[in-house]
Amino acid sequence: MLALLNQLAVSFDLPILDWIQANLQCGFLDTIMPIITLFGDGGIFWIACSLLLFALPKTRKTGLGMLIALVLGLLVCNVTLKPLVGRPRPYTFQEEQFGIHIALLVEGLKDFSFPSGHTIASFEAAGVLLINSKKLGIPAMILAVLIALSRLYLYVHYPTDVIFSVFAGLLFAVIGNAIAQRISLPTGKKGKFEAK
């Protein structure tokens, strides 16, 4: 798999990343993209959102669905796929294969590139929100897209990392939401779960 991804890096990924650097890079985006990407760091923002929703009776199942989706993504993608595939970051690949140093706007990362944890977590959480509430889901999905784009702009992920992660995140969102819908939870309404 790594050999295929390395071929894609040369033929597909790096030309896109280099085009972004050559045509889209500007002072405004250099300032805003490192801030946007922080919303995906460790999934902390999305975990906090899901815990808040879980704490509220009316949105408890939505919060639970988000939490389940986030755990699935963590286990399958971050814990399993990242070390199994072992894909180097694009800036590392450029340095090792072509001797090209990429000046990063953020601190270089020590873990592997495939898949994008920021993107997966964002689309898992935003996907569950969109399934349950367009009012919350549409802004969350816009933020998820911006986070995914920030990973490309900052040269810390390949486009194939992000594309895979969007689809994986949405898949885990559907699964997490489906599981949550089948779990009986107290809604906070007095007497609902009391013995009759």
N, C-alpha and C positions, 0 to 999 in steps of 0.2 A: 504493500500500500504506500509506503514512504517513497519508493521509487516512482510510482505513478504521480504522487503529489509533487515530487521534485520536478518531474517533467512539466506538470501543469504550472508550477511556479515560473518556469522559464517561458513557456509558450503563452500563458494566459494571465497569471497573477501579477508578476512583476511589471509587465507593460501597463496594466491598469493602475497599479500603485505609483509608478513613475509618471503616468499621465496626470494623476491627481496632484502629485508634487509639482509638476511643471505648469499646470493650468489652473488649479484651484487654490493653491497656497497663497495666503494673504495674511496681513496683520490681524484682521478681525477673527478669521477662523483659527489662526495660531493661538489666539487668546481664548476663544470660546470652546474649541474642541477638547482641550484638556479638562475643562470644567464639566462638559457634557459627559465625557467618559467616566467621570467619578461616580455618576449615578449607577454604573454597572459594577463598580469595584466590589468584589466578593459577594455580589448579590445583596449587599446590606440594605440598600434603599428598598429593594423589592421585598426582602424579608420583613422589614419594618412595616411596609404597606400591608403585607399579608397578615401580620400579627395584629395590626390595628383593625383590619376588616374582620378577622376572626374574633376579636374581642367584642364586636358589636353584634347583637342578636340578628339583625336583619341581613347582615352580610357575612354571617359566620361560615356558610358553606363556600362562598366565594373565596374567603381567606384560607379555608382549609384546602380548597382546590389549588390555590396558588402555592401553598406550602408543599403539598404533595408533588406538584409539578417541579418545583425547585429542588426537592430532594431527589427525584428521578434524574433530573439533569445533572446534578452534582455527582451522583453515583455512576451513571452511564458515561457521561462526557468527561468530567474533570478527573474522577478517580480512575476510570477504566481506559477511555480512548486516548486521552492526552499522553500518558506514559507508554501506552501500547504502541501508538503510532510514532511518537517521538519526533514530530516535525519541528525543525528549528524555526525560530521567528524570522520574518522576512529580512530584517536588518542584519541578522546573523548570517543568513544564507547569502545575502549580497556580499558581505565581508569575506566569508569563507570561500565562496565559489568564484567571485569576480574581483575581489580586492576593493570593493566600493564601500566606503564608509557612509552610513546614513546618519545625519544629525537629527536626533530625536527631540521632540518637544516635551516628552515625558521620560521618566526613568526607565531604562531597559529592564525587561522582565527575565527572570531566570528559568521559568517553566517553559513547556512546549507550546506550540502555536495552535495545533488542531485538536479540537474545535475551539471556537471563541466562547469562553465562559461568560463574558459580559453579554454577548449577543443571545446566547441560549437563555440565560436567566431573565433577560429583558423580555424576550418573546414568550417565554413560559408565563410570566406574570401578566404581561399585557394581554396575552391570548385568553387567559382565564377571565380577566376583567372584561374583555370584549364579548365573550360568550354570555356573560351574565348582565352586563350593563354597558350600553353604547356610550352613555354619559361619562363613565369612568374609563371605558375601554379605548375610545378613540384618542383622547389625550395621551393615555399610556402607550398606545401603539405608535403614536408620533414620536414620543420620547424613545421608545425601543428602536425605531428606525434611525433616529439621530445618534443613539449610542452605537449602533452597528456601523454607521458611516464614520463615526469618530475613530473606530478601530482601524479603518482603512486610511483615513486622513493622517493619523498618527504613526502609520507604518508599522504597527505592532501585530497586525494580522493580514493574511492573504484574503483576497475576495472569496476563494473557495472555502476557507475557514468560516467566513461570515455567512455565505449562502447555505452551507450545510447546517450551520447553527440556527439560522432562521427557521428552516423546515423542522429541525429536531426540536427546537423550542416550541413551535406550534403543535407538533405531535404530542409532546409531553403536556402541553396545556390542555389538549382535548382529553388525554388519559387522566390527568390529575383532576380535572373537573368532573369527569364521568365517575371516578372513584368517590369523590367528595359527595356527589349527589346521591350515592347509594348508602351513605353513612348517616345514621340517625343522630342528630345533635340536639341538645336542649336549646330552645330559642329564647329563653328568658321570660316567656309568658307564664304567668302564675297558673299552676295547675295542669299545664299541658302534659307533663310527664309524671304527674302524681298518680298513684294507684287509685282506681275507681272502685 
